């Protein structure tokens, strides 16, 4: 099972580069850091029906760090929500697959990109499930730089107050944002202590260790009265050495030579 998920993560990374090459540019750093987490979510944890994307009891996934949409589109293609040809239309005219998630694409629960709002909407989804007597779960992926937005902490406080145990936040903690390393731009540590102080169950994992990811997801909910946050320590640009741990690869152009170099490292067809 772990090997299958690792293979899916590798395929997601290849799809990310394929999409970015088609668009000519895009956000590769935060897309690549999230690939392992997305593979485990979509091929292990989330209760979804790709052939019935509006199934009322589906689990909800919100990519609050919407600039990593190449990763979301890459996994939606792998999961069967949309055709593979969409990868070659990334950021194209009239394509539903653009720089940020758009609810016109099957499998996308929220149009995101304005950072700091995904957790609030995810909380609304979780409370909506409770009011409707449904048991679907809601997962929100947040960027570490995004946590510099105060709206996240308002949502965190409210989620703990309302005891939304069916809500999970995953922090893609790659420690690099658009203009530099997070701790240099506006530090967010002690991150685990902050979430705990807001009343959340906290788990910290290596976000590239599939066994740790699966174990953390399988343990949900970690509390029957509190939401859970999984702080996943990751590497910006994971999988392509030249893009790792560098803000220069948060978002940039992807000409053919860069694409070929990335695919060579990922073992894919150029």
C-alpha positions in Angstrom: 0.0 0.0 0.0 2.8 2.5 0.9 4.6 1.7 -2.3 1.4 2.4 -4.3 0.9 5.7 -2.6 4.6 6.6 -3.2 4.1 5.8 -6.9 1.1 8.1 -7.0 3.0 10.9 -5.4 5.7 10.5 -8.1 3.1 10.6 -10.8 1.6 13.7 -9.2 5.0 15.4 -9.3 5.4 14.5 -13.0 1.9 15.8 -13.7 2.7 19.1 -11.9 5.7 19.7 -14.2 3.7 18.7 -17.3 1.0 21.3 -16.4 3.5 24.0 -15.6 5.3 23.4 -18.9 2.0 23.7 -20.7 1.2 27.0 -19.0 4.8 28.3 -19.4 5.1 29.1 -15.7 3.5 28.5 -12.3 3.9 27.6 -8.7 6.1 24.5 -8.5 7.6 24.9 -5.1 4.5 24.5 -2.9 2.9 22.1 -5.4 5.8 19.7 -5.2 6.0 19.9 -1.4 2.4 18.8 -1.1 2.4 15.8 -3.5 2.9 13.0 -0.9 0.2 14.4 1.3 -2.2 14.7 -1.6 -1.5 11.1 -2.7 -2.4 9.8 0.7 -5.5 11.9 1.0 -6.9 11.0 -2.4 -5.9 7.4 -2.7 -6.2 6.3 1.0 -8.2 8.7 3.2 -10.9 10.8 1.4 -14.3 9.2 0.8 -14.9 10.4 -2.7 -16.6 9.3 -5.9 -14.8 10.8 -9.0 -17.7 9.7 -11.2 -20.1 11.5 -8.9 -18.2 14.6 -7.7 -21.3 16.2 -6.2 -22.1 13.1 -4.0 -23.6 14.7 -0.9 -21.7 12.5 1.6 -18.3 13.0 0.1 -15.4 14.2 2.2 -14.5 17.8 1.5 -10.9 18.9 0.7 -10.1 22.6 0.5 -6.7 23.7 -0.9 -6.4 27.0 1.0 -2.9 27.5 -0.3 -4.5 27.9 -3.7 -1.3 28.9 -5.5 -0.4 25.2 -5.4 -3.3 24.4 -7.8 -1.0 22.5 -10.2 -0.7 19.9 -7.5 -4.5 19.7 -7.0 -5.1 19.4 -10.7 -2.4 16.8 -11.0 -4.1 14.6 -8.3 -7.6 15.2 -9.6 -6.5 13.8 -13.0 -4.9 10.8 -11.3 -8.0 10.2 -9.3 -10.3 10.3 -12.3 -12.2 13.5 -11.7 -11.1 15.0 -15.1 -9.3 14.0 -18.3 -5.5 13.9 -18.5 -5.6 16.2 -21.5 -6.5 19.0 -19.0 -2.8 19.0 -17.9 -1.9 20.3 -21.4 -4.3 23.2 -21.1 -3.1 24.6 -17.8 -3.6 28.3 -17.6 -5.0 28.2 -21.1 -7.8 30.2 -22.6 -11.2 29.0 -21.3 -9.5 26.2 -19.4 -11.0 25.5 -15.9 -7.5 24.5 -14.8 -5.6 27.7 -13.9 -3.2 29.2 -11.5 -5.7 28.9 -8.7 -8.5 26.4 -8.0 -11.8 27.1 -9.6 -15.1 25.4 -8.6 -15.9 24.9 -12.3 -13.5 22.0 -12.3 -14.9 18.7 -11.0 -13.6 17.9 -7.5 -12.8 21.5 -6.5 -14.7 22.5 -3.4 -13.7 26.1 -3.2 -12.1 28.8 -5.4 -9.0 29.7 -3.5 -6.0 31.9 -4.0 -6.8 34.8 -1.7 -4.8 33.4 1.2 -6.2 32.9 4.7 -9.8 32.0 3.9 -9.8 28.2 3.4 -9.9 27.3 7.0 -12.9 29.5 7.6 -14.8 28.0 4.7 -13.8 24.5 5.8 -15.1 25.2 9.3 -18.4 26.2 7.7 -18.5 22.9 5.8 -17.8 21.0 9.0 -20.6 22.9 10.9 -22.9 22.4 7.9 -22.3 18.6 8.1 -23.3 18.7 11.8 -26.5 20.7 11.1 -27.5 18.3 8.4 -26.7 15.2 10.4 -24.1 14.0 7.8 -20.8 12.4 8.7 -18.5 13.7 6.0 -15.1 14.9 7.0 -13.5 18.2 6.0 -9.7 18.6 5.4 -8.1 22.0 4.7 -4.5 22.3 3.5 -2.8 25.5 4.6 0.6 27.0 3.6 3.0 28.0 6.3 3.4 31.5 5.0 -0.4 31.7 4.8 -0.4 31.4 8.6 0.8 35.0 8.7 -2.8 35.9 7.9 -4.8 36.5 11.0 -8.0 35.1 9.6 -6.6 31.6 10.0 -6.4 32.1 13.7 -9.9 33.4 14.0 -11.1 30.3 12.3 -8.9 28.1 14.5 -10.4 29.7 17.6 -13.9 29.2 16.4 -13.3 25.6 15.3 -12.1 24.7 18.8 -14.9 26.6 20.4 -17.5 24.6 18.4 -15.8 21.3 18.9 -15.6 20.4 15.2 -13.8 17.1 15.5 -14.6 16.3 11.8 -12.4 19.2 10.7 -8.7 18.6 10.0 -6.1 21.2 9.0 -2.9 20.1 7.3 0.0 22.6 7.4 2.3 22.1 4.5 5.3 23.3 6.5 8.0 23.7 3.8 9.3 26.8 5.5 9.7 28.9 2.3 7.3 31.5 1.0 7.3 33.7 -2.1 10.1 36.1 -1.1 12.2 34.1 1.3 12.3 31.7 4.2 9.3 32.0 6.5 11.4 32.5 9.6 13.1 35.5 8.0 9.9 37.1 6.5 7.6 36.7 9.6 8.3 33.8 11.9 5.4 31.6 13.0 7.1 29.4 15.6 6.4 27.9 18.1 3.8 26.6 15.6 2.7 23.4 17.4 2.3 25.3 20.7 0.2 28.0 19.0 -2.3 25.4 17.6 -2.5 23.7 21.0 -3.1 27.0 22.7 -6.0 27.6 20.3 -7.5 24.3 21.5 -6.5 21.9 18.7 -5.2 18.4 18.8 -1.7 18.6 17.2 0.3 16.0 15.3 3.7 16.6 13.7 5.0 14.4 11.0 7.5 14.2 8.1 5.3 15.2 5.2 7.4 13.1 2.8 7.3 9.9 4.9 4.3 8.0 3.5 4.1 5.7 6.6 3.9 8.7 8.9 1.3 10.4 6.7 -0.9 7.3 6.6 -0.6 6.7 10.3 -1.6 10.3 11.1 -4.6 10.2 8.7 -5.7 6.8 9.9 -5.8 8.1 13.5 -8.3 10.8 12.7 -10.3 12.1 14.5 -7.7 12.4 17.2 -10.4 13.8 19.5 -14.2 13.5 19.6 -14.5 17.1 20.8 -11.7 19.0 19.2 -10.4 19.6 15.6 -7.0 18.2 14.6 -4.0 19.9 12.9 -1.3 17.8 11.2 1.9 19.9 10.9 3.7 18.2 8.0 7.3 19.1 7.7 8.1 19.2 4.0 10.7 20.5 1.5 9.8 23.2 -1.0 10.2 21.9 -4.5 10.6 18.3 -3.3 11.7 15.8 -5.9 13.7 18.1 -8.2 17.0 19.0 -6.6 17.4 22.3 -8.3 14.1 23.6 -7.0 14.4 22.4 -3.4 14.3 24.8 -0.4 14.5 27.9 -2.6 12.1 30.8 -2.8 13.4 31.3 -6.4 11.3 28.3 -7.3 8.2 29.3 -5.5 6.9 30.4 -8.9 8.8 30.9 -12.1 9.0 30.2 -15.9 9.1 26.6 -17.1 10.8 26.5 -20.5 11.5 23.1 -22.2 15.0 22.8 -20.8 13.7 23.1 -17.2 10.9 20.6 -17.9 13.3 18.1 -19.3 15.6 18.5 -16.3 12.8 18.0 -13.9 11.4 14.9 -15.7 14.9 13.4 -15.8 15.1 13.6 -12.1 11.6 12.2 -11.7 12.2 9.3 -14.1 9.5 10.5 -16.5 9.3 10.8 -20.3 10.6 14.2 -21.6 
